[in-house]
Amino acid sequence: MSNLEFCIARRKAELPAFLKVLKALPAGGLDYRPHPKARTAADLAWLLAAEEASLVSLLDSGRIDWQEQKPPASVDAIVSAFERSANAVNERLEKLGEQAWSKPGQFVVGGQVAWEDTVGNLVWGFLFDQIHHRGQLSTYLRPMGGKVPAIYGPSADDTGQ
């Protein structure tokens, strides 16, 4: 299995966990944050969707021009945007060859190159960042009045059955 094939497999395996966490967000709690310096639940959830959308750009053009965006007002809109972009990324990866996977890519913030690497390493880096932020978001759920879904195994709220 190539690195690209492994990435596709991991992304497909992680997608249900992302959707479970996003769908577990209580609709009335998107402004929750555990500390004044922390992102709100809406901001974290939207970050996951925005990172997926930025990967579509990376796979289409070799470049991400990152811009912070205000999140939509509803959980459904965030889930829909995440799912649509995640599926688009996976479709593009399925068609991507090893040569394109190894091409240089850029992550640009405020007009400055923040990270330059291969497209493959950028895709992996974003997946790891999203898993990190999904974990953060999952810790918000109980204080928001929600339930933590099973992610890599059962939680106290979801036995995974």
N, C-alpha and C positions, 0 to 999 in steps of 0.2 A: 504494500500500500504506500503510495507516495504521500508526501507532506500535504499536498493539495487535497487528495482523497481523504486523508485523516481529518483535515480541517472541516471538510464538508460533512463527514460523519459526526464529528463533535458538535458542530453547529446544529445539525438535525436532532441530535440527542439532547441538546440544551434548550431548544425551542419550547418544548412543552413546559419546562420549569419556569422559563421567563413568562410565559402566558399565564401559568397558574399564579405566580406572584402578582403580576399586573392585575389580573382579574379579581384577586383577593383584596384589592384596595377598597376600603369603604368609600362610597361616593361622596359623603359629606366630610371626609377628613383629608382632602388633598392639600390643605394648607398646614397640616401637622408637620412640625419639626421638633426633634428632641432637644435642640439647643439653638440659641439665636444665630450661631455661626453655621449651623447645619442647613443643607438644602431642604426645602419642603418636600413632602411626598410627591407632589405634582412635578416639581423640578427634577427629582431623581427618576421618576417614571418616564418623564419626557426625555431625559438624557438618554435613556436606553433606546427610545424610538429615534431620537436625533442621530445617535451613533450608527444605527442601522441605515438610516437615510444617507449618512455621509459615506458609508461603505459602498452604496450604489454609485455615488459620484466617483469614488476611488476606482471602482471596477470599470466604470465607463470612461474615465479621463486620466486616471493615474494620479489624481490630486483631490485632496479634501480641503475646501476652504471653510473652516469652522466658524460658525457664528452662533452665539447664544440666542436661543429663541424662547419666547414666552410659551408655557405649556397651554394646551387647550383646557377648557373648563370641566371636561368630563372624563371619567375613567374610560368609558367606551371609545371616545375619540383617541385617547392615548393608545389603548389596546389595538384599535384598528390601524393606526399609523405604524405602530411597531410591527404588527403582523404583516402588513402590506410590504413594508421595507425589508423585513427579514426574509420573506418569500422571494422578493426580487433579488436580494443578495444571493440566496441559495441557488436560484435559477441561473444567475450570471456565473457563479462559481462552477456549476455543473458544465457550462459551456467553455469555461476558461481552460486554456492549455497551460502546460508547465512553463512555456516560454513567457507568457503573460504573467503568470504567478511570480516569476523571478525578476520581472522588470522593476525599475525604480519607481517609487511612489513618494508622494509628499503629503504631509499634514501641515496645513498652513493656518496660523492663527493671527489675526490682525495684520495680515500682509507679510508676516514673517514665517519662514519655515521653522516649525517647532520640532519636526521629526521627519527624517528622510531615511528610507529603508526600502526593502523590496515590498511589492504589493502584498506578498504572502505574509511577511512579518508584520506589516501594518494590520492586516486582517486578524491575525492571531492576537496582536496587542489589543485591538479593540474588543475582541471576544473576552480576553482576560479582564479588561477594564469593566466590561458590562457584567461579568460574573461577580466582580467585586461590588459594583453598585447594586446589583440584584440582592446580594447579601445584606447590604446596608438597608435597602428598602424592606427586606423581610423582617428586619428588627423593628421597623416602624409599625407593622401590622397590628400587633396586640395592643400597644398603647393607643392606636387609632380605633380600637374596638373591633378589629378584624381577626381573622384566624390565619395562622401560618400554615401554608400548604406543605405537603411532603415535597422535598426538592431532591435530595440524594438519598433519602430514606424517610421514614416516618417522622412527624413532628408531634408535639403534645396535642396539637389540634387536628391532625390528619394522619391517620395510621397508614395511609396509602392504599387502603383496601378498595 
